[in-house]
């Protein structure tokens, strides 16, 4: 396209039609380029907004999670980065970050501060949660009171997940029911030798005796604990449970080794590829959000900039496209009217900028505007030169070709075709207008001189060529 426009401009002094066509082509191509930019800006605006919003969301979620992990780090004595690494290590399709972080927080508040123990207990509670249909943090909320009541370590409470799976699978008891009974277990009973296994066995025995979990079972349990404390007898005895019955149930606990894993594996068959992808994306978003937190202001700027760009693509750019087309059409008229050969090289430079810019999808519109400016400057130069050339006639002269000229810029002037001047080529008619030009007498003198010239109009040579020249100037004072 730049070759066509260049050819059109080079022929400025030879073919007005080709020049006009070339400039029209440049204007049309610039309009197409601007339209491409409009479409590109719209797509870019949507993409920038999406990235900005996604970045802000990732940073927001990461900030919240990192704040919770920061508390865990302060409690355990590790760094926030180490806790973040532990959380990502624990995360899986059944133990998502939204569950991992509160679980770690509960364990840290329960006094478990070793990172490896935190990992082992959290994994154990996740397995028990899968086996019982609970979340890991719900398991932690129910098991930590038992750990505290019976004076167990983190590793010891983690080893009870098979027993708890047996309790919830062989009865209608839930982890919440178990935790309720733990709340009514007095320190005196523990001091007398009551274990967590004894408590679980007692609950299974009570249900076998017709006490369904709920208010009635709770009342019977409270009666038995009060009796056992007062009589200084085992809780199982206060419930009417024989030693043999207690041992049989505890033997079943021992035979339940691996039961939690088995139940968890069956429960986890419900999770498919989509669940795994969702888990991986959550981990990725958390990790990226943590890294990108310092760039939060940039994402905010992108979120604000995107709608502005979209609005410009829908409102401002269409008007700009129209204006560019109109500017290109107007430039054709200006350039042709300004003159053919004058300043053609300058116009060529401006037009070629315009033509080259029109081939660039996005940045071209800005450079096309520069081309428009260059052409405008070119037209100004053309007009200036034309005016300068015309100003030279203020002292008189002979014009032998079509010329743009100013008339009367230095005072009254007469413009007379040479064909009206007579036959003799050597004849010159001088109209001397003195210092009184403009008064009535001078104007009458000018009129008489012009009448004399017109009377000699019929005198021509055999070829009909004009032989008489004229010079109009100003006489000396």
VEXDREN-2710 file (C-alpha; in Angstrom, 1 decimal):
% VEXDREN-2710
k/r/px/py/pz
1/UNK/0.0/0.0/0.0
2/UNK/2.8/2.4/0.7
3/UNK/4.0/2.0/-2.9
4/UNK/0.6/3.1/-4.3
5/UNK/0.5/6.1/-2.0
6/UNK/4.1/7.0/-2.8
7/UNK/3.4/6.8/-6.5
8/UNK/0.3/9.0/-6.1
9/UNK/2.3/11.7/-4.3
10/UNK/5.2/11.6/-6.7
11/UNK/2.8/12.2/-9.5
12/UNK/1.4/15.2/-7.6
13/UNK/2.6/17.6/-10.3
14/UNK/1.4/15.4/-13.2
15/UNK/-1.9/13.7/-12.4
16/UNK/-4.3/15.1/-9.9
17/UNK/-6.7/12.1/-10.2
18/UNK/-4.0/9.5/-9.3
19/UNK/-2.9/11.6/-6.4
20/UNK/-6.5/11.8/-5.1
21/UNK/-7.0/8.1/-5.5
22/UNK/-3.8/7.3/-3.7
23/UNK/-4.7/9.5/-0.8
24/UNK/-8.2/8.0/-0.7
25/UNK/-6.6/4.5/-0.6
26/UNK/-4.4/5.6/2.3
27/UNK/-7.4/7.0/4.2
28/UNK/-9.3/3.8/3.7
29/UNK/-6.4/1.6/4.8
30/UNK/-5.9/3.8/7.9
31/UNK/-9.6/3.3/8.7
32/UNK/-9.2/-0.5/8.4
33/UNK/-6.1/-0.4/10.6
34/UNK/-8.1/1.7/13.2
35/UNK/-10.9/-0.8/13.1
36/UNK/-8.4/-3.6/13.7
37/UNK/-7.1/-1.7/16.6
38/UNK/-10.6/-1.2/18.0
39/UNK/-11.2/-5.0/17.9
40/UNK/-7.7/-5.6/19.4
41/UNK/-8.3/-3.1/22.1
42/UNK/-11.6/-4.7/23.0
43/UNK/-10.0/-8.1/23.3
44/UNK/-7.0/-6.7/25.2
45/UNK/-9.4/-4.8/27.6
46/UNK/-11.3/-8.0/28.4
47/UNK/-8.0/-9.9/28.9
48/UNK/-6.5/-7.2/31.1
49/UNK/-9.6/-7.0/33.2
50/UNK/-9.7/-10.8/33.6
51/UNK/-6.1/-11.0/34.6
52/UNK/-6.5/-8.1/37.1
53/UNK/-9.6/-9.6/38.7
54/UNK/-8.0/-13.1/38.9
55/UNK/-4.8/-11.7/40.3
56/UNK/-6.7/-9.7/43.0
57/UNK/-8.8/-12.8/43.9
58/UNK/-5.7/-15.0/44.2
59/UNK/-3.9/-12.4/46.3
60/UNK/-6.9/-11.9/48.5
61/UNK/-7.3/-15.6/49.2
62/UNK/-3.6/-16.0/49.7
63/UNK/-3.5/-13.1/52.1
64/UNK/-6.3/-14.7/54.2
65/UNK/-4.7/-18.1/54.3
66/UNK/-1.2/-16.7/54.9
67/UNK/-2.6/-14.7/57.8
68/UNK/-3.9/-17.9/59.4
69/UNK/-0.7/-19.7/58.8
70/UNK/1.2/-16.8/60.3
71/UNK/-0.7/-17.3/63.5
72/UNK/0.2/-21.0/63.4
73/UNK/3.8/-20.0/62.8
74/UNK/3.8/-17.7/65.8
75/UNK/2.4/-20.5/68.0
76/UNK/4.7/-23.2/66.8
77/UNK/7.9/-21.2/66.5
78/UNK/8.3/-21.8/62.7
79/UNK/8.2/-19.3/59.9
80/UNK/5.1/-18.5/57.9
81/UNK/6.9/-19.9/54.8
82/UNK/7.5/-23.2/56.6
83/UNK/3.9/-23.4/57.6
84/UNK/2.8/-22.6/54.1
85/UNK/5.0/-25.4/52.7
86/UNK/3.5/-27.8/55.3
87/UNK/0.0/-26.8/54.3
88/UNK/0.7/-27.4/50.6
89/UNK/2.4/-30.7/51.4
90/UNK/-0.7/-31.9/53.4
91/UNK/-3.2/-30.7/50.8
92/UNK/-4.9/-33.3/48.6
93/UNK/-8.2/-34.0/47.0
94/UNK/-9.9/-35.0/50.3
95/UNK/-7.9/-32.6/52.5
96/UNK/-8.1/-29.2/50.8
97/UNK/-6.3/-26.1/52.0
98/UNK/-9.6/-24.7/53.4
99/UNK/-9.5/-27.6/55.7
100/UNK/-5.8/-28.1/56.2
101/UNK/-5.2/-24.6/57.6
102/UNK/-7.9/-24.6/60.3
103/UNK/-6.8/-28.1/61.3
104/UNK/-3.2/-27.0/61.8
105/UNK/-4.5/-24.0/63.7
106/UNK/-6.5/-26.2/66.1
107/UNK/-3.6/-28.6/66.6
108/UNK/-1.1/-25.8/67.3
109/UNK/-3.5/-24.3/69.9
110/UNK/-3.8/-27.8/71.4
111/UNK/0.0/-27.7/72.1
112/UNK/1.3/-29.7/69.2
113/UNK/4.2/-27.6/68.0
114/UNK/6.5/-30.1/66.3
115/UNK/6.2/-29.9/62.5
116/UNK/6.4/-33.6/61.9
117/UNK/3.9/-34.4/64.6
118/UNK/1.6/-31.7/63.2
119/UNK/1.8/-33.4/59.8
120/UNK/1.1/-36.9/61.2
121/UNK/-1.8/-35.9/63.4
122/UNK/-3.4/-33.8/60.6
123/UNK/-3.1/-36.7/58.2
124/UNK/-4.6/-39.1/60.8
125/UNK/-7.5/-36.7/61.4
126/UNK/-8.1/-36.4/57.6
127/UNK/-8.3/-40.2/57.3
128/UNK/-10.7/-40.4/60.2
129/UNK/-12.8/-37.6/58.6
130/UNK/-12.9/-39.5/55.3
131/UNK/-13.9/-42.6/57.1
132/UNK/-16.7/-41.0/59.1
133/UNK/-17.9/-38.4/56.6
134/UNK/-16.5/-35.5/58.5
135/UNK/-13.9/-32.9/57.7
136/UNK/-10.4/-32.9/59.3
137/UNK/-11.1/-29.8/61.3
138/UNK/-14.3/-31.3/62.6
139/UNK/-12.4/-34.3/63.7
140/UNK/-9.8/-32.1/65.4
141/UNK/-12.6/-30.2/67.3
142/UNK/-14.0/-33.5/68.6
143/UNK/-10.7/-35.4/69.3
144/UNK/-8.7/-32.6/70.9
145/UNK/-10.9/-32.5/74.0
146/UNK/-10.4/-36.2/74.5
147/UNK/-6.7/-35.7/74.1
148/UNK/-6.7/-33.0/76.8
149/UNK/-9.1/-34.9/79.1
150/UNK/-7.1/-38.2/79.0
151/UNK/-3.7/-36.5/78.9
152/UNK/-2.7/-38.0/75.5
153/UNK/0.1/-36.8/73.2
154/UNK/-0.5/-35.9/69.6
155/UNK/0.9/-39.2/68.4
156/UNK/-1.3/-41.1/71.0
157/UNK/-4.6/-39.4/69.9
158/UNK/-3.6/-40.0/66.3
159/UNK/-3.4/-43.8/67.0
160/UNK/-7.1/-43.9/68.1
161/UNK/-8.6/-43.3/64.7
162/UNK/-9.3/-47.1/64.1
163/UNK/-11.1/-47.3/67.4
164/UNK/-13.2/-44.2/66.6
165/UNK/-14.0/-45.7/63.2
166/UNK/-15.2/-48.8/64.9
167/UNK/-17.3/-46.8/67.4
168/UNK/-19.0/-44.8/64.6
169/UNK/-19.5/-47.8/62.3
170/UNK/-20.8/-50.4/65.0
171/UNK/-23.2/-48.0/66.6
172/UNK/-25.3/-44.9/65.9
173/UNK/-22.8/-42.8/67.8
174/UNK/-21.1/-39.9/66.0
175/UNK/-17.9/-38.1/66.9
176/UNK/-20.0/-35.2/68.2
177/UNK/-21.8/-37.7/70.6
178/UNK/-18.5/-39.0/71.8
179/UNK/-17.2/-35.5/72.4
180/UNK/-20.3/-34.7/74.4
181/UNK/-19.6/-37.6/76.8
182/UNK/-16.0/-36.6/77.1
183/UNK/-17.3/-33.3/78.4
184/UNK/-19.0/-35.1/81.3
185/UNK/-16.0/-37.2/82.1
186/UNK/-14.4/-35.8/85.3
187/UNK/-10.7/-35.6/86.1
188/UNK/-11.4/-37.9/89.1
189/UNK/-12.5/-40.7/86.9
190/UNK/-9.4/-40.4/84.8
191/UNK/-7.3/-40.3/88.0
192/UNK/-9.0/-43.6/89.0
193/UNK/-7.8/-45.2/85.8
194/UNK/-10.5/-44.5/83.2
195/UNK/-9.1/-44.6/79.7
196/UNK/-10.4/-43.4/76.4
197/UNK/-10.9/-47.0/75.3
198/UNK/-13.0/-47.6/78.5
199/UNK/-15.1/-44.6/77.6
200/UNK/-15.7/-45.8/74.0
201/UNK/-16.5/-49.3/75.2
202/UNK/-19.0/-47.9/77.8
203/UNK/-20.8/-45.9/75.1
204/UNK/-21.1/-49.0/72.9
205/UNK/-22.4/-51.0/75.9
206/UNK/-25.0/-48.3/76.7
207/UNK/-26.4/-48.3/73.2
208/UNK/-26.6/-52.1/73.4
209/UNK/-28.7/-51.7/76.5
210/UNK/-31.2/-49.5/74.7
211/UNK/-29.8/-46.0/75.3
212/UNK/-29.9/-44.2/72.0
213/UNK/-27.5/-41.2/71.6
214/UNK/-29.3/-38.2/72.9
215/UNK/-30.8/-36.7/76.0
216/UNK/-31.6/-40.1/77.7
217/UNK/-28.1/-41.5/77.2
218/UNK/-26.5/-38.3/78.4
219/UNK/-28.6/-38.3/81.6
220/UNK/-27.7/-42.0/82.3
221/UNK/-24.0/-41.2/81.7
222/UNK/-24.1/-38.3/84.0
223/UNK/-25.7/-40.4/86.7
224/UNK/-23.0/-43.1/86.3
225/UNK/-20.2/-40.6/86.5
226/UNK/-21.6/-39.0/89.6
227/UNK/-22.0/-42.5/91.2
228/UNK/-18.5/-43.6/90.2
229/UNK/-16.9/-40.5/91.7
230/UNK/-18.9/-40.7/94.9
231/UNK/-18.3/-44.5/95.4
232/UNK/-14.8/-44.4/94.0
233/UNK/-15.7/-47.3/91.6
234/UNK/-14.9/-47.7/87.9
235/UNK/-17.3/-46.0/85.5
236/UNK/-18.1/-49.3/83.8
237/UNK/-19.2/-50.7/87.1
238/UNK/-21.4/-47.7/87.8
239/UNK/-23.0/-48.4/84.4
240/UNK/-23.6/-52.1/85.3
241/UNK/-21.0/-53.3/82.8
242/UNK/-19.0/-56.4/83.8
243/UNK/-15.3/-56.7/83.3
244/UNK/-15.7/-59.5/80.7
245/UNK/-18.0/-57.3/78.6
246/UNK/-15.5/-54.5/78.8
247/UNK/-12.6/-56.7/77.7
248/UNK/-14.6/-58.2/74.8
249/UNK/-15.3/-54.8/73.3
250/UNK/-11.7/-53.7/73.8
251/UNK/-10.6/-56.8/71.9
252/UNK/-12.7/-55.7/69.0
253/UNK/-11.0/-52.4/69.1
254/UNK/-7.6/-54.1/68.8
255/UNK/-8.9/-56.1/65.8
256/UNK/-10.0/-52.9/64.0
257/UNK/-6.4/-52.0/63.0
258/UNK/-6.4/-50.4/59.5
259/UNK/-10.2/-50.0/59.6
260/UNK/-10.0/-46.2/59.2
261/UNK/-7.9/-46.5/56.1
262/UNK/-10.2/-49.0/54.6
263/UNK/-13.3/-46.9/55.1
264/UNK/-11.5/-43.8/53.9
265/UNK/-10.4/-45.5/50.7
266/UNK/-14.0/-46.6/49.9
267/UNK/-15.3/-43.1/50.7
268/UNK/-12.7/-41.5/48.5
269/UNK/-13.8/-43.4/45.4
270/UNK/-16.4/-40.6/44.9
271/UNK/-13.7/-38.1/43.9
272/UNK/-12.9/-38.0/40.2
273/UNK/-10.7/-36.1/37.9
274/UNK/-12.6/-32.8/38.3
275/UNK/-12.1/-33.0/42.1
276/UNK/-8.4/-33.6/41.6
277/UNK/-8.1/-30.7/39.2
278/UNK/-10.0/-28.4/41.6
279/UNK/-7.6/-29.4/44.4
280/UNK/-4.5/-28.8/42.2
281/UNK/-5.9/-25.4/41.1
282/UNK/-6.5/-24.3/44.7
283/UNK/-2.9/-25.2/45.6
284/UNK/-1.6/-23.4/42.5
285/UNK/-3.7/-20.3/43.2
286/UNK/-2.5/-20.2/46.8
287/UNK/1.1/-20.6/45.9
288/UNK/0.9/-18.0/43.1
289/UNK/-1.2/-15.6/45.2
290/UNK/1.5/-15.7/47.8
291/UNK/4.2/-14.9/45.3
292/UNK/2.1/-12.2/43.5
293/UNK/1.0/-10.4/46.7
294/UNK/3.6/-7.6/46.1
295/UNK/1.9/-7.0/42.7
296/UNK/-1.5/-6.4/44.2
297/UNK/-1.5/-2.6/43.2
298/UNK/-0.7/-3.6/39.6
299/UNK/-3.7/-6.0/39.5
300/UNK/-5.8/-3.2/40.9
301/UNK/-4.6/-0.9/38.1
302/UNK/-5.3/-3.5/35.5
303/UNK/-8.8/-4.1/36.8
304/UNK/-9.5/-0.4/36.5
305/UNK/-7.8/0.1/33.2
306/UNK/-9.6/-2.8/31.4
307/UNK/-13.1/-1.2/31.6
308/UNK/-11.6/2.1/30.5
309/UNK/-10.0/0.5/27.4
310/UNK/-13.3/-1.3/26.7
311/UNK/-15.3/1.9/26.9
312/UNK/-12.8/3.6/24.6
313/UNK/-13.0/0.8/22.1
314/UNK/-16.8/1.2/22.0
315/UNK/-17.1/5.0/22.1
316/UNK/-13.9/7.0/21.5
317/UNK/-12.3/4.9/18.7
318/UNK/-15.3/4.8/16.4
319/UNK/-15.3/8.6/16.4
320/UNK/-11.6/8.6/15.8
321/UNK/-12.0/6.2/12.9
322/UNK/-14.6/8.5/11.3
323/UNK/-12.4/11.6/11.9
324/UNK/-9.4/9.9/10.3
325/UNK/-11.4/9.1/7.2
326/UNK/-12.7/12.7/7.0
327/UNK/-9.2/14.0/7.6
328/UNK/-7.8/11.8/4.7
329/UNK/-10.5/13.1/2.4
330/UNK/-9.9/16.7/3.4
331/UNK/-6.2/16.3/2.9
332/UNK/-6.7/15.3/-0.7
333/UNK/-8.6/18.6/-1.4
334/UNK/-6.1/20.7/0.5
335/UNK/-3.1/19.1/-1.2
336/UNK/-4.5/19.4/-4.7
337/UNK/-5.7/23.0/-4.1
338/UNK/-2.3/24.0/-2.7
339/UNK/-0.4/23.3/-5.9
340/UNK/1.0/20.5/-8.0
341/UNK/4.7/20.5/-7.8
342/UNK/5.4/22.7/-4.8
343/UNK/6.7/20.9/-1.7
344/UNK/5.9/17.4/-3.3
345/UNK/8.8/15.8/-1.4
346/UNK/7.4/16.9/1.9
347/UNK/3.9/15.6/1.2
348/UNK/5.5/12.3/0.0
349/UNK/7.2/11.9/3.4
350/UNK/4.0/12.5/5.3
351/UNK/1.9/10.2/3.1
352/UNK/4.4/7.4/3.4
353/UNK/4.3/7.6/7.2
354/UNK/0.5/7.3/6.9
355/UNK/0.7/4.3/4.5
356/UNK/3.3/2.4/6.5
357/UNK/1.4/2.9/9.8
358/UNK/-1.8/1.6/8.3
359/UNK/-0.1/-1.9/8.1
360/UNK/0.6/-2.1/11.8
361/UNK/-2.4/-3.7/13.7
362/UNK/-2.3/-1.8/17.0
363/UNK/0.4/0.8/17.1
364/UNK/-0.5/2.0/13.6
365/UNK/-3.2/4.3/14.6
366/UNK/-0.9/6.5/16.7
367/UNK/1.7/6.6/13.8
368/UNK/-1.1/7.3/11.3
369/UNK/-2.0/10.4/13.3
370/UNK/1.6/11.4/13.1
371/UNK/1.3/11.0/9.3
372/UNK/-1.8/13.2/9.3
373/UNK/0.2/15.8/11.2
374/UNK/3.0/15.6/8.7
375/UNK/0.6/16.0/5.8
376/UNK/-1.0/19.0/7.5
377/UNK/2.5/20.6/7.9
378/UNK/3.2/19.8/4.2
379/UNK/0.0/21.6/3.2
380/UNK/1.0/24.6/5.3
381/UNK/4.4/24.7/3.5
382/UNK/2.7/24.5/0.1
383/UNK/0.3/27.3/1.0
384/UNK/3.1/29.4/2.3
385/UNK/5.2/28.9/-0.8
386/UNK/2.2/29.7/-3.0
387/UNK/1.6/32.9/-1.1
388/UNK/5.2/33.8/-1.3
389/UNK/5.2/33.3/-5.0
390/UNK/2.0/35.3/-5.3
391/UNK/3.4/38.1/-3.2
392/UNK/6.1/38.6/-5.9
393/UNK/3.4/40.1/-8.2
394/UNK/2.9/43.0/-5.9
395/UNK/5.6/44.8/-7.9
396/UNK/4.1/43.6/-11.2
397/UNK/5.2/40.9/-13.7
398/UNK/4.1/38.7/-16.5
399/UNK/2.4/35.3/-15.8
400/UNK/2.8/32.6/-18.4
401/UNK/1.0/29.7/-16.7
402/UNK/-1.9/29.2/-14.3
403/UNK/-0.8/30.6/-10.9
404/UNK/-2.4/31.2/-7.6
405/UNK/-1.8/34.9/-6.8
406/UNK/-3.0/37.6/-4.5
407/UNK/-4.6/40.6/-6.1
408/UNK/-4.6/44.1/-4.6
409/UNK/-2.4/43.3/-1.6
410/UNK/-0.3/46.4/-2.2
411/UNK/-3.2/48.6/-3.4
412/UNK/-5.5/48.7/-6.5
413/UNK/-4.3/46.6/-9.4
414/UNK/-5.5/45.8/-12.9
415/UNK/-5.4/42.3/-14.3
416/UNK/-5.6/42.3/-18.2
417/UNK/-5.1/39.3/-20.5
418/UNK/-2.2/39.9/-23.0
419/UNK/-4.6/38.9/-25.8
420/UNK/-6.3/42.2/-25.2
421/UNK/-3.1/44.2/-25.5
422/UNK/-2.7/44.8/-29.3
423/UNK/-0.4/43.5/-32.1
424/UNK/3.1/44.8/-31.5
425/UNK/5.3/42.7/-29.3
426/UNK/7.4/45.7/-28.5
427/UNK/4.6/47.7/-27.3
428/UNK/4.4/48.3/-23.5
429/UNK/1.7/50.2/-21.8
430/UNK/2.8/51.6/-18.5
431/UNK/0.2/52.8/-16.1
432/UNK/1.8/55.2/-13.7
433/UNK/-0.1/55.7/-10.5
434/UNK/1.5/58.3/-8.2
435/UNK/1.3/58.9/-4.6
436/UNK/-2.3/59.9/-5.0
437/UNK/-3.4/56.4/-6.0
438/UNK/-6.9/55.9/-4.7
439/UNK/-8.1/59.4/-5.1
440/UNK/-10.8/60.3/-7.7
441/UNK/-8.4/61.9/-10.2
442/UNK/-6.0/58.9/-10.2
443/UNK/-8.8/56.4/-10.7
444/UNK/-10.1/58.4/-13.7
445/UNK/-6.6/58.4/-15.2
446/UNK/-6.4/54.6/-14.7
447/UNK/-9.8/54.2/-16.4
448/UNK/-8.6/56.2/-19.5
449/UNK/-5.5/54.1/-19.9
450/UNK/-7.4/50.9/-19.7
451/UNK/-9.9/52.2/-22.3
452/UNK/-7.0/53.0/-24.7
453/UNK/-5.7/49.4/-24.3
454/UNK/-9.1/47.9/-25.0
455/UNK/-9.4/49.9/-28.2
456/UNK/-6.2/48.3/-29.5
457/UNK/-7.5/44.8/-28.9
458/UNK/-8.1/44.0/-32.5
459/UNK/-4.5/44.5/-33.6
460/UNK/-3.0/41.0/-34.0
461/UNK/-0.4/39.4/-36.3
462/UNK/-1.2/36.8/-38.9
463/UNK/-1.0/34.0/-36.4
464/UNK/-3.4/35.5/-33.9
465/UNK/-0.7/35.6/-31.2
466/UNK/-0.6/38.3/-28.6
467/UNK/2.4/40.6/-29.2
468/UNK/1.8/43.2/-26.5
469/UNK/3.0/42.8/-22.9
470/UNK/2.1/44.9/-19.9
471/UNK/3.8/45.8/-16.7
472/UNK/1.9/47.4/-13.9
473/UNK/3.8/48.9/-11.1
474/UNK/4.1/51.9/-9.0
475/UNK/5.7/55.1/-10.1
476/UNK/8.3/56.8/-8.1
477/UNK/7.0/59.7/-6.0
END
